[in-house]
C-alpha cells in the first residue's frame, strides 16, 4: 500500500498540479513541488525500512529472498524514474516562467507569428545585418535632428526680427518634412534635413492662389496684391495704409518690397524668393553664437535655400529650406520644391503633400507598437531602387496604403519579411493593373487628423501609373525594373549590400 500511495502522490504532481502559470504563481508551484518531493523521500525511506524488516523475518523462505532482490531492483528504477520526472517538470516550469506573456490573436495570426518566429530567431540570419546597421544610426540621427531644430529656431528668430519692419513675407515656424524627420532616410550616410517655412503676406498685402492643371498635383501661381487697410484693425503702432498714405507708399518703395523684389508681373517668384533668403541666411548666421564653432556653407539652388553646417573637422549636416503658402487651414501647401517636369516656370508653385505625409507618419507612430518595423521596411525598399521608372514616392505611396489597410499590430519585427513581401506584392499588383492611386486624393482611408482641401477629398482617385497606360514601352521597362528591384532587395537582405 505504501508503494501505491507514493505513485498516487507522483501522479497528482504530474497531472493535477501542472498548470500553465505566469510569473506570479511559479514560485508557489515550485514550493509545492519541493514539499511533495520531501514527502516522497520520507515515504521511500519508510518503505525501504519496512521491506528490510520483513525480509529479515522471512529470510528462511527462498522465494522471499528472490522477491526482496527483485523488489530492490524495481524500487531503484522507480526512484530513478520519479526523480527524472520531477527534474524535468521543474525545468519545464522554470522555462515557462521566463517566457513573456503574449496577447491572444486569431488562429491565422498565431500560425503566421509562429512561422515568423522560426524565421527570425536564428542568430546567424543575414537579414540582421540591415536591422542592426540602421539601429546603430538611429541615435546619431535623433541627435542631428535636434541640432537642426535648434539652428532653425535661432535662424527664424533672427530673420523675423530683421524683416519685421519691411514689406517682405512674414515667416512662420519651420515645419519638419521629408524622410529624415519621418525616420526612413534611404541614404543614412547622406541625409538631407528638409524644413518647410510657411510664408504669410506682409501687412497691406494679400495672396490670391490661382490653380492650374492637376498632374500629379496641381500647380499654382500666387498673385500678390495691395489691399486697403484704412478700415482694418491695425497692429499696435501701425496706422498708415500703403495704398492711401503717400509717406507710407514712399517708404514701401524705398525699402525691401515683396512686389518689387520677390515678384514677376505681380506673381510671387520662386527663384527670387530662394535667392533672397539665401542672402538673408548667410548674413544672419554671423550674429548667431554658434557661428564661432560651426561653419555655414550656402549651396547654389534655384528653388530652395540649401546649406551645410560643418561641426569640427568632418561632421557636416545638410539642411534645405523650402518655402510654402498654405491652402486655407489645410495641411496642403504650395511649395517651392522641385517638380518632375523638365521645366517649371519660376512663378509656378506645385501643390505639396509634404506636411500631410509628415503628419500621417506621426499618426502611425502614435498608434503602432513600439517594435513596429514599418519605417525599416520602407527604408529597405527605397534603398533597393534603381531610380529609373520607380520613384521613392511610388514606394512611399504603396507603404502608406498598406499601413491603412493592414493592422498595425502586424508590422512588428517578427513579421519583417512578410511585410516586405506584402509591399512587393502590392507594387506588382499595381504594375499589372497599371494603376496606383495617389494616397491623399479621393482616398477615404486618410486619417481624420489630416486636414485636406475639400476638392482633394471629393476628387476622383488619381492614378500615378497613368503614364504606363499611355506608353507600353514604359510599362515594359517598369516590369523589368521591378524584377531588378526584387533581386537587389534579396541581395541587400542576404549580403547587406
LINLIN-V702324 format. One record per pair of residues at least 12 apart in sequence whose C-alpha atoms are under 7 Angstrom apart, sorted by the first residue. I is the first residue (numbers start at 0). GAP is how many residues later the second one is. D is the distance in whole Angstrom. If there is no record, write none. Layout:
{{I/GAP/D} {I/GAP/D}}
This chain:
{{1/45/7} {5/34/6} {5/37/7} {21/75/6} {22/74/5} {25/71/6} {54/13/7} {115/298/5} {115/299/6} {116/297/6} {119/294/6} {125/367/7} {125/368/5} {125/369/7} {126/366/5} {126/367/6} {128/367/6} {129/363/7} {129/366/6} {154/129/7} {157/126/7} {165/89/7} {165/90/6} {165/91/7} {166/35/6} {166/85/7} {166/89/6} {166/90/5} {166/91/6} {167/34/6} {167/88/7} {167/89/6} {167/90/5} {168/30/6} {168/31/6} {168/32/5} {168/33/5} {168/89/7} {169/29/6} {169/30/5} {169/31/6} {169/32/6} {170/26/7} {170/27/6} {170/28/5} {170/29/7} {171/25/6} {171/26/5} {171/27/6} {172/24/7} {173/21/6} {173/22/5} {173/23/4} {173/24/7} {174/20/5} {174/21/5} {174/22/6} {175/18/6} {175/19/5} {175/20/7} {176/17/6} {176/18/5} {176/19/7} {176/177/6} {176/178/6} {176/181/6} {177/16/6} {177/176/7} {179/12/7} {179/13/6} {181/176/6} {181/179/6} {182/192/7} {183/191/5} {183/192/7} {183/194/7} {183/195/5} {184/194/6} {185/193/5} {185/196/6} {185/197/5} {190/127/7} {191/126/5} {191/127/6} {191/128/7} {192/125/6} {192/126/5} {192/127/6} {193/125/6} {193/126/5} {193/127/6} {194/125/6} {194/126/5} {194/127/6} {195/125/6} {195/126/5} {195/127/5} {195/128/6} {196/124/7} {196/125/6} {196/126/5} {196/127/6} {197/125/6} {197/126/5} {197/127/6} {197/128/7} {198/124/7} {198/125/6} {198/126/5} {199/125/7} {203/22/6} {203/23/5} {203/24/7} {203/25/6} {203/38/6} {204/19/7} {204/20/6} {204/21/4} {204/22/6} {205/18/6} {205/19/5} {205/20/6} {205/21/7} {206/15/6} {206/16/6} {206/17/5} {206/18/7} {207/14/6} {207/15/5} {207/16/6} {208/12/6} {208/13/5} {208/14/7} {209/12/6} {215/248/7} {216/133/7} {216/134/6} {217/132/6} {217/133/5} {218/129/6} {218/130/6} {218/131/4} {218/132/6} {219/128/6} {219/129/5} {219/130/6} {219/131/7} {220/46/7} {220/126/6} {220/127/5} {220/128/6} {221/45/5} {221/46/6} {222/43/6} {222/44/4} {222/45/6} {223/42/6} {223/43/6} {223/44/7} {227/13/6} {227/15/6} {228/12/5} {266/80/6} {267/79/6} {268/77/5} {268/78/5} {269/33/6} {269/66/6} {269/76/5} {269/77/6} {270/31/5} {270/32/5} {270/75/6} {273/28/6} {273/29/6} {273/30/5} {273/31/6} {276/28/7} {277/27/5} {293/15/6} {293/16/6} {293/17/5} {294/14/6} {294/15/5} {294/16/7} {295/12/6} {295/13/5} {295/14/7} {296/12/7} {302/33/6} {302/34/6} {302/35/7} {303/16/7} {303/17/6} {303/18/5} {303/32/7} {303/33/7} {304/15/6} {304/16/5} {304/17/7} {305/13/6} {305/14/4} {305/15/6} {306/12/6} {306/13/6} {321/13/7} {321/14/6} {321/15/6} {322/12/6} {322/13/5} {323/12/6} {329/121/5} {329/122/5} {329/123/6} {330/24/6} {330/25/5} {330/119/7} {330/120/5} {330/121/6} {331/20/6} {331/21/5} {331/23/7} {331/24/7} {331/120/7} {332/18/6} {332/19/5} {332/20/7} {333/15/5} {333/16/6} {333/17/5} {333/18/6} {334/14/6} {334/15/6} {334/16/6} {334/17/6} {335/13/6} {355/94/6} {358/91/7} {367/40/6} {367/41/7} {368/40/7} {370/41/5} {370/42/6} {371/39/5} {371/40/4} {371/41/6} {372/38/6} {372/39/5} {372/40/6} {372/43/7} {373/37/6} {376/43/6} {377/18/7} {377/21/7} {380/108/7} {381/13/7} {383/101/6} {383/104/6} {383/105/6} {384/100/6} {388/89/6} {396/41/7} {396/42/6} {397/25/7} {397/29/7} {398/24/7} {400/38/7} {403/41/6} {433/31/6} {433/32/7} {433/34/6} {433/35/6} {434/28/6} {434/29/7} {434/30/5} {434/31/7} {435/27/5} {435/28/5} {435/29/6} {436/24/6} {436/25/5} {436/26/5} {436/27/6} {437/23/7} {437/24/5} {437/25/6} {437/26/6} {440/15/5} {440/16/6} {440/18/6} {440/20/6} {440/21/6} {441/14/6} {441/15/5} {441/16/6} {441/17/5} {441/18/5} {441/19/5} {442/14/7} {442/18/7}}
